[in-house]
Amino acid sequence: MSLLEVKNISKFYGNIIALKDITTSVEAGRVTCVLGDNGAGKSTFIKILSGVHQHDEGQFLVEGQPVRFTSPRDALDRGIATVYQDLAMVPLMSVWRNFWLGSEPTVGVWPFKVVDQTTAKGIAVDELGKMGIDIRDPDQPVGTLSGGERQSVAIARAAYFGAKVLILDEPTSALGVKQSGVVLRYIVEARRRGLGVIFITHNPNHAWPVGDRFMILNRGRSMGDFDKSELDLTELTRLMAGGAELAQLQDELAEAMESTD
């Protein structure tokens, strides 16, 4: 049984079609990549899965049960965690504080209850270690970490707090080649730990090495939902680029180059 499945879901804003008849699934220990250029519908898709918006048509199933989330809290309660591009972190706050963000373990009884810093730091370091990142000093500001390392804190946090499905919103879009590789390694680690991962990206070269399933969006519609065995990177890139639109662009560029010779 899939952890999460959508069947022909659609979303409309008045006469505007944001999504139309989108179908895909997410399984434990597998990465579903959702690819598309700007305006393809990726953000709307994320918002439906994470409880920000509701779908207007189709079925949204979590572990086989139909759902209609009314808030992000509903999604979290069902084990769906979303890591957005801005990461919702406080740069000047320590790594361990960002890991817990208000859910720190405590000792004592009210009104003498205090944060158990030793336990909180130990768990944060241990969980980050499981993701393959060695934090020597959990008190260092999270802003001193690289972009890839900050992503790992967010991923480890979601896994620790019980996420079954992890949605990653363009985690490599603002990173260089090396740091993108760091994030891709953490995605593989999350998959190895049994999470179902939804990797939102506009870069097929980042999706292909880690993906098990690929859904391509274009202007709110699906260009296909494929297992990795059903296509190769060249075909994935062609589908994402729009196929005929890419061929037309190549012809126009060829003509432009000839006219400058």
C-alpha positions in Angstrom: 0.0 0.0 0.0 1.2 3.5 -0.9 1.9 5.9 2.0 0.4 8.7 -0.1 -1.6 8.6 -3.4 -3.4 11.2 -5.5 -5.8 10.2 -8.2 -6.9 12.7 -10.8 -6.8 15.7 -8.4 -7.5 19.1 -9.7 -7.4 22.6 -8.3 -9.1 25.7 -9.7 -8.8 29.4 -8.9 -11.9 30.8 -10.5 -11.5 30.1 -14.2 -7.8 29.4 -13.8 -6.7 25.8 -13.9 -3.8 25.4 -11.4 -3.8 21.6 -11.6 -5.8 19.2 -13.7 -6.1 15.4 -13.3 -2.8 14.8 -11.4 -2.1 11.2 -10.4 1.0 9.7 -8.7 2.0 7.8 -5.6 4.6 7.7 -2.8 5.9 4.5 -1.2 8.0 3.9 1.8 11.7 3.8 1.0 11.2 5.4 -2.4 11.7 8.9 -3.9 9.0 10.4 -6.1 10.4 13.3 -8.1 8.0 16.0 -9.2 9.5 18.0 -12.0 8.4 21.1 -13.8 9.5 24.6 -14.8 8.3 27.8 -13.2 4.5 27.9 -13.5 4.1 24.2 -13.9 2.0 23.8 -10.8 4.6 22.4 -8.4 3.7 25.0 -5.7 0.0 24.3 -5.9 0.7 20.5 -5.7 2.8 21.0 -2.6 0.2 23.1 -0.9 -2.5 20.5 -1.4 -0.3 17.7 0.0 0.8 19.8 3.0 -2.7 21.0 3.9 -2.4 24.6 2.9 -5.0 24.3 0.1 -7.7 21.7 -0.6 -8.2 19.9 -3.9 -11.4 20.6 -5.9 -11.6 17.3 -7.7 -10.2 13.8 -7.4 -9.0 11.6 -4.5 -6.2 12.2 -2.0 -5.3 9.0 0.0 -3.0 8.6 2.9 -2.3 4.9 3.6 -5.4 4.0 1.7 -7.7 6.4 3.6 -9.3 9.3 1.8 -8.3 12.7 3.3 -9.1 16.3 2.9 -6.7 18.4 5.1 -7.9 21.7 6.4 -4.5 22.9 7.7 -0.8 22.0 7.7 -1.4 20.6 11.2 -3.7 18.0 9.8 -0.9 16.9 7.4 1.7 16.7 10.1 -0.6 14.7 12.3 -0.8 12.1 9.4 3.0 12.1 9.1 3.4 14.4 6.1 6.2 16.9 6.7 7.2 19.7 4.3 10.7 21.3 4.1 10.3 24.6 2.3 13.1 26.5 0.5 13.3 29.0 3.3 13.7 26.1 5.8 11.8 28.1 8.6 15.0 28.4 10.6 16.5 31.1 12.8 20.1 31.8 11.6 21.3 33.2 14.9 19.8 30.4 17.0 21.9 27.3 17.7 21.7 24.1 15.7 20.1 22.2 18.6 17.5 24.9 19.2 16.6 24.9 15.5 16.3 21.1 15.6 13.7 21.3 18.4 12.0 24.7 17.7 9.8 24.8 20.8 9.4 21.1 21.3 12.5 20.7 23.6 12.4 17.9 26.2 12.0 19.3 29.7 12.8 18.3 33.3 11.1 19.2 36.5 7.4 20.1 37.2 5.5 23.4 36.6 6.4 26.1 37.6 10.0 24.9 37.8 10.0 23.0 34.5 13.1 23.8 32.4 14.6 22.6 29.1 16.8 19.5 29.4 19.6 20.9 27.3 21.9 17.8 27.7 19.2 15.5 26.4 18.1 17.9 23.7 21.7 18.4 22.4 22.5 14.7 22.6 19.4 13.8 20.5 20.1 16.5 18.0 23.7 15.4 17.4 22.7 11.8 17.2 19.9 12.3 14.7 22.1 14.5 12.5 24.8 11.8 12.7 22.3 9.3 11.4 21.8 11.6 8.4 25.6 11.5 7.9 26.5 15.0 9.2 28.9 15.5 12.0 28.0 18.5 14.2 31.0 19.1 16.6 29.3 21.9 18.5 25.5 21.8 18.7 25.6 25.4 20.2 27.0 26.9 17.0 24.5 29.2 15.2 22.7 27.3 12.4 23.5 30.2 10.1 27.2 29.1 10.2 26.3 25.8 8.4 26.4 25.5 4.7 23.1 25.4 2.7 23.3 21.7 2.4 23.9 21.2 6.1 21.0 23.4 7.0 18.8 21.2 4.8 20.1 18.2 6.7 18.9 19.7 10.0 15.5 20.2 8.6 15.3 16.7 7.1 16.6 15.1 10.4 14.1 17.1 12.4 11.2 15.9 10.3 12.3 12.3 10.5 12.7 12.5 14.3 9.3 13.9 14.8 7.6 11.0 13.0 7.4 12.0 9.4 6.4 9.1 7.1 6.3 11.3 4.0 8.9 14.0 3.5 8.2 16.7 0.9 11.3 18.7 -0.2 10.5 21.9 -2.0 13.4 22.7 -4.4 16.1 21.9 -1.8 18.9 22.3 -4.4 17.7 25.3 -6.3 19.9 27.9 -4.5 22.9 25.7 -4.0 26.1 25.1 -6.0 27.2 21.7 -7.4 29.0 20.5 -4.2 26.2 21.5 -1.8 23.6 20.1 -4.1 25.4 16.8 -3.9 25.3 17.0 -0.1 21.5 17.4 -0.1 21.1 14.6 -2.6 23.0 12.3 -0.3 20.6 13.2 2.5 17.7 12.4 0.3 19.2 8.9 -0.3 19.7 8.5 3.5 16.1 9.5 4.2 15.0 6.9 1.7 17.2 4.3 3.3 15.6 5.0 6.6 12.2 4.1 5.1 10.7 7.5 4.5 8.6 8.2 1.4 10.2 11.2 -0.2 8.7 13.7 -2.6 11.5 15.7 -4.2 10.2 18.8 -6.0 12.7 20.2 -8.5 13.1 21.8 -11.9 16.5 20.1 -12.5 16.3 16.6 -14.0 20.0 16.1 -13.4 19.4 16.3 -9.7 16.3 14.2 -9.8 17.6 11.3 -11.9 20.3 9.9 -9.6 18.0 9.7 -6.5 14.6 9.2 -8.0 12.6 6.0 -8.2 9.5 7.6 -9.7 9.1 10.7 -11.9 6.0 12.9 -12.5 6.4 15.7 -14.9 4.2 18.8 -14.6 3.6 21.4 -17.4 1.1 24.2 -17.0 -0.8 22.4 -14.3 -1.1 19.1 -16.2 0.8 15.9 -16.0 3.1 15.0 -18.8 3.4 11.5 -17.4 4.1 9.5 -14.2 6.9 7.0 -14.8 8.9 4.4 -12.9 12.6 4.8 -13.4 12.7 1.6 -15.5 10.3 3.3 -18.0 12.5 6.1 -19.2 16.0 7.5 -19.3 17.5 10.9 -18.4 17.3 12.1 -22.0 13.6 11.3 -22.2 13.0 12.8 -18.8 14.6 16.0 -19.9 12.7 16.1 -23.1 9.4 15.6 -21.4 10.1 18.2 -18.8 11.2 20.7 -21.5 7.9 20.2 -23.4 9.2 18.1 -26.2 7.8 20.0 -29.2 8.5 23.3 -27.5 12.1 22.4 -27.0 12.5 21.3 -30.7 10.9 24.6 -31.8 13.3 26.5 -29.6 16.3 24.6 -31.0 15.2 25.4 -34.5 14.8 29.1 -33.7 18.2 29.2 -32.1 19.8 27.5 -35.1 18.2 30.1 -37.4 19.4 32.9 -35.1 23.0 31.6 -35.2 22.9 31.3 -39.0 21.7 34.9 -39.4 24.7 36.1 -37.3 27.3 34.3 -39.4 
